[in-house]
Amino acid sequence: MRKTLEYYSTNYKAENLTFHLALLKGQAPDKGLYMPLIIPLIPAGEIQEYRQLEYGEIAYHVTRRFLEGEIPDDELKIIVTEAYNYEVPLERVFDRKYVMRLDRGPTASFKDFAARMMGRLMQFYLRTENRRLLILTATSGDTGSAVANAFYDLDNIDIVVLFPRNEVTDRQRKQMTTLGKNVKILSLDAKFDDCQALVKQAFADESLDFLGLSSANSINIGRLIPQIVYYFYAYARLSSAGEDIVFSVPSGNFGDMMGGLLAMKMGLPVRKFVIATNENAEFPQYLATGNYNKIEPSRNCISSAMNVGHPSNLARLVALYGGIMDEKGLILREADMDLMRNELWSTSITDEETRITIGEAWSKWKLLLEPHGAVGWTGLMKFILDQGDKLAANQLCVSLETAHPAKFPDEIKKITGIDPELPASLQGIDHKPEYVTRISSDYNEFKNWLLENYKS
Ligand SMILES: *Cc1c(COP(=O)(O)O)cnc(C)c1O
């Protein structure tokens, strides 16, 4: 085997691990996040060669750098081919300004890119060790369906999702309950926080250790690495030799953004990342002032998946610039703010601006954006305006659209009168049978249900 890459914790108080162990662990024992100790470089010549490759092939060449010696090349090829069996459209809007639609996976959100590859990587290690994991996750909507779909029908993994009955839409519920097989769904007459509390209590319950409980946490390094790939893909498809590119990323927990930053540190010629947040403006303020203040409670905006007052991946971003931020958001070592400002540009977009963009994008260019993608596109337009003559008119720019318009149709309908058509992956879901069990928020009832269903 080749030598393997090590992963360190951003709190620097846990031992370094291999990818395999960091993947199955999720969060480091010191509450830090795992990051690669060395960021592998991809030579410029190789990046040029990606032009001829399919998405899955680019995914293989990029992610292989982080998995050397930990997974056989032929296994990795199978994993990326299975995980990325859908389109990644790049839609030209005007000049050389594009929208990359990351919404063609089974749950029509960009989270499919990460979850599908992470599930298959976990399956590979579990199969090799001949053991099982039982993934418990609480959801307020979209994460549960992305994770349930990603783990559906995989060997050696069972998954249980808990959701608050009155807080998810019919469509969100059906994306989870119509799966069956190794996916079990619990519906609670409770709030999201109660679901979360049951899951946490189960993790802390030693009498359940034999079940091999694990989480598919959004801060798992296995979810980050797959999100590097689409930045290389966009560049390979759109660039002319040697030029650089601007990306705009609508951001909540900054997982998507971290994928982009790692791509740049691997050698992708990025001129600037535009980090667009909604009214949760803690990051733009930090970039401007160097002072970090989380927003508590987070503000409710129409780009609901980005209502985050303290991005969980920010510790990774700070680490990439030489600083230390602990899990509570305290800065223990200053990051290189000059370098950060050189590479990143950030802005907060109000709901009002988001709505205006949805309307204008449609009337001007027949570009259909849902609220998250509209935040990204507004950020890009603001950046271009801000740069003025410093940016060539033909600068290549790509803004990320993170969900399918049919997932968030309300604002689009109100503003444009258009009722976006459901993508194929979501069609027919209304008529499928649902598999769902109702339980109360009583821990003993939950525990007994687990024991009955999973005692080997
Ligand atoms: C999760 C999510 C985001 C935010 O992504 P982060 O990686 O948390 O920054 C944006 N848009 C949609 C549709 C999402 O589901």
The ligand as an SDF file (V2000), in Angstrom:
LIG
                    3D

 15 15  0  0  0  0  0  0  0  0999 V2000
  -27.4680   22.8180    3.0370 C   0  0  0  0  0  0  0  0  0  0  0  0
  -27.8570   23.7650    1.9800 C   0  0  0  0  0  0  0  0  0  0  0  0
  -27.1330   24.9550    1.7300 C   0  0  0  0  0  0  0  0  0  0  0  0
  -25.9660   25.4060    2.5630 C   0  0  0  0  0  0  0  0  0  0  0  0
  -24.8380   24.6130    2.3670 O   0  0  0  0  0  0  0  0  0  0  0  0
  -23.6510   24.6620    3.4480 P   0  0  0  0  0  0  0  0  0  0  0  0
  -22.6930   23.6270    3.0260 O   0  0  0  0  0  0  0  0  0  0  0  0
  -24.3070   24.3540    4.7770 O   0  0  0  0  0  0  0  0  0  0  0  0
  -23.0890   26.0310    3.4240 O   0  0  0  0  0  0  0  0  0  0  0  0
  -27.5300   25.7600    0.6780 C   0  0  0  0  0  0  0  0  0  0  0  0
  -28.5900   25.4470   -0.0810 N   0  0  0  0  0  0  0  0  0  0  0  0
  -29.3180   24.3200    0.1280 C   0  0  0  0  0  0  0  0  0  0  0  0
  -30.4750   24.0440   -0.7390 C   0  0  0  0  0  0  0  0  0  0  0  0
  -28.9790   23.4430    1.1520 C   0  0  0  0  0  0  0  0  0  0  0  0
  -29.7130   22.3440    1.3540 O   0  0  0  0  0  0  0  0  0  0  0  0
  1  2  1  0
  2  3  1  0
  2 14  2  0
  3  4  1  0
  3 10  2  0
  4  5  1  0
  5  6  1  0
  6  7  2  0
  6  8  1  0
  6  9  1  0
 10 11  1  0
 11 12  2  0
 12 13  1  0
 12 14  1  0
 14 15  1  0
M  END
$$$$
